Amino acid sequence: MNQLNNIKEVNNEVKVVEAGPEALKLYNEILGSLSDSAQDVYINSVQDKSIMTEDEPFISPISYDDNCINYTDFVKFYTVRISNFTLKPVYKVRSDNNEIYYCMELKNKKESIRTLMNAEILTSNKAFRQFVRSKGDFAWLGNQYRLDYLNEYLIEMFDCNEVVEINYIGYQRFEDGNTLQNGDLWVFPEFAFCNGEVVFPNEDGIFITEKKSFMLNKFLIDNLEIKVHYVDEEFEPDLVKILLRDLYKLYGNQLFLGIGYMIATMQISCIEKITNQFPFYSPNGITHSGKTEYLNLISKFAGVEVEFVSPPERIDVLRKQVSFYSHLPYGYDEAQDDGNTSFYKRHEAALKAYFNRRNQFRGDKDILKVYNYPIRCSLIFAGEIAVSNSALSTRSILVDSASFTHDQVAFKNVQSNKELILGMGQYMMRESGEWRDTYIEAYHEYVNLIDQYLNEKVLSRVRTNYAVLLAGAKVFLLNIEQHFKINLNVEQVLDELINFSTKEMIKAYVVADENKNVVNYLTSIAYLADKGSLVEGVHYKIDIDKNKRPKVLNLAIGDAWSAIEDSRLGTIYTTKNQVTNDVKTLSYFIKTNMNAQKKIGDKNLRVWRFDLQHPDIPEFFQHFSVSIN
């Protein structure tokens, strides 16, 4: 035993603690805790834990001082310092694939930090040494053998709470369809709504509730394209009425359809079980027509601020993004249909699957491994040209921004009250569990009403799309009216809204739409006119009436055809005569001699003539008028 005080260096360790008396005392205490039959065995092989019975106490060569970790060799009887810090598990995190990693507290004389460590770091001596050194003035002096004992010590000596890691924001549910709680749970980086109450995270980003603790994935937080802050403010009822009035001045019935879409999104998992579908929302129109600002405002009724970015080219980017946001709107600006290379063409198969709420999957070089990318959000696509693919257009709510009104007074008031819009959205989100049944009842009500209103044969999925939005609008108006104790004339607003929606369905989605192709062709021409590829006074001419209002569009047939050919915009037509034959079927086409000419500039050109004051004239014809203002 006297050799304990003579050991200065063992196995090339940087420093050895002369712990003769202390080590001997610890050794005697350990022996005293063992049964007589176990003492001899332990002295010969103290480090073979497998020979001990379940009744024997846990014995480890690892011990902690205030600011370091020690290792004691019970055979050679010495204690050595193996770090200049202590390591303590604060909590363990269970990821969505059931892997475990730990939040660890590293502490020494200089500093104390918390950091995340996974199994790869904790079990590799080299990785562990490099990792702790990269976090500050933390030095690990041990070898792999002693790191293994440290891992055992951490497991046996510390009992920490488990935290569920969440890899998406918004509404939370497990694969079995249940929420993490027995009620609704909405989680964002800065706050959460749990059963109607707001909960804030602690300093480690952990939300603690009665039944579970949870945290958002750190990588996810750094890559979000939706911003959310908690609106902790009560608003005056009169302010709510004025704001909704001004929004209606700007957007008319498209306001309530847009709000209905955002509210329906909050119940997307519920409605998809009934319908097996959820529509896309697609505002479109020329530059500066107000579609982007409309989207920015309408999306706030979901309680969040969405950054509408350019659409991705790669499918793997799209798959990941739609899985990050649960029961929230997400989408892209400039997702227009501009030919074979368009966003819609590249991702048509995936978009059809998303409409039917089907997940996307990706394989791996390991044939037994498959990656699952759930569709959790609703999808919004904005662009100058609406989607022309009938399979996708009937899966979308199309909104033409040419119908918007530009009222500067109303717009300024709306801009100054964006927090109120967010506040209303978060109120609906927080109470989503309370109005869920009401929403489902309203959906079934509107399915029946649409059947009564429609005399045309409209696709069933189109009817479902509008019923989803109308139910959302009704629930929003009723809840806001009740919460703020104001009169919003809900019955009148909803009557106007269903009449408007019925006309929209008939106008855009009648099954026997023989003019679909030519309308898409003319839409592309209007887009090129707005972009300057077709110029008023050169390629087309607009006649005005005595009140100086646009009356007749004279469009040069050859110039229109050449512009389409020179652009990247696709068309099914192969000759000008094919287009002309379809143009003649349009109700707003002025049926004159098909060889009629019009002097445009200094040339006499063969033209198509369209009545711009006809009640059926599509709104995209205003693009020609706008270009000459």
C-alpha angles and dihedrals in degrees: 000000000000089000089075092082094048100058111106104158133015128180093350094294114168094233135006123202113226093230101154099137093034094048091046091050091049090047092052091047090053092049091048091055093056128081117255092253092053098048098077092044092049094050090055097043110010092157097057099091093175093077093059121097124237090254094060117096121251110265122190133179087219120093135164132230122188095280108007145049120240132202121206123200105210093191099051092029105231137119123217132188110237102179143020091227143050123238123212129175110232096183139335122238124216113204125209090265090053095251115144129223132165140234102223130194113218113195135176138147093286106041149352123217140167122225140163121252128184130199093269091061097040096051102042116076094204094046092046093050093049094044098052091044090053090056096058142291093339118134124192113199100175133102131232092272092056093042088058090054090047089055091052090048092051091051096047102038104040127060112191134174122260119240123199112228115219121206099194137042129234127037113016128215138149123239090265087064097251124124120239087256133036087264141029121319124188117181130194132162095263103031146357137214111224117182091334095312127107116240126189126206123247124240090284093053093255122144110211119202134165096267107024143012119218143174137191121251108263093222090053093053091054093052104043120131093193119078121207131180126171114256104215099179140105116224131210113254092228090056090056092053093048092048094051090046092054093045089053089052089056102041109015115199091348085075094065094039088054092047089047090055092053093047092047088052089064088062097038097127090050097049094043089061088060101038106023086220144072123192130239118238114226124181112183138176145115125305115288092016091119102252096125094049089046090055093047091053098041094049090058088068084073087063095250141085112239122203104214104210132181114286117263122247096209123071093217090063092050092048093053097044096053090053095054097069121058120200088346131114117254132167153123139277121221092026091145128156101251103156139287093333094052125125090249093052095047095049103028095123093049093046092052089051091049091051088058089045095245120153124237123235135201129196130222138215083259100077091209093056123087127175117218121207110189122206103232105156138060115250129233124189122187126184146139093256120047119229110276097193103106091210090060098034091058087052091055139071101229118208120188110209090205086083093062120108121226105219108163096195093051091043093053092050091050092049091053093051104051091123089061090055090051090046092054090048093051091048090056090046094050092050096040093118091055098054100035095100091046090054093052091050090050091050093055089045092056094045087061094042093052090053089053095047098045121083092171127081100252122177113266093232089056091052089050092049093056094042088057091055097041091053090051092050092050094049091048095051094046094048095045091047091052097041096050094033094232134135112245097169087240097177093053094045092050093048090054091045096054091047089051092046092050091054090048091053093048093044097050111022112037107143095226093056100151092172097057096108097047092046089054089049092052091045089058091049091051089051091052090048090054090049092052098250087117116041129202110243091025109050101012139011131209120212116209131209127234090276090056093248121140107266112164132019114211106196121189105234097207094047092048091050093048092048091055091048092049093049128070091244113122127227135179092219121100100182138032091238090061090056093045092053090055094043089058090063094061116107093220094051111108104233105220132134105316089223091056115137134207129199107240114177105325096331135085105225134185106246147186112228122212128189104232091190095054113121091233096051108129116242093239088074086075086074088075092050093047091053092062098044 
